[in-house]
Amino acid sequence: MGRGRAKAKQTKVARDLKYSSPQTDFQRLQQELGGPGSPEPDVLNGDGPVDDLWADDDDWRR
């Protein structure tokens, strides 16, 4: 059997996705990306530069 029917269906779906303009719910997207109250790590809250995170690991080389 050929792939004619399957390819035609894939083409139709691809065309529908390409040319359709679904409405985006930005509030729901923001909730999904934000997660359940994801707090920033304490280290990155202004306690010092990010480079200082690994400063103690390099002390043995000096």
Secondary structure, 3 states (H helix, E strand, C coil): CCCHHHHHHHHHHHHHHHHCCCCCCHHHHHHHHHCCCCCCCHHHCCCCCHHHHHCHHHHHHC
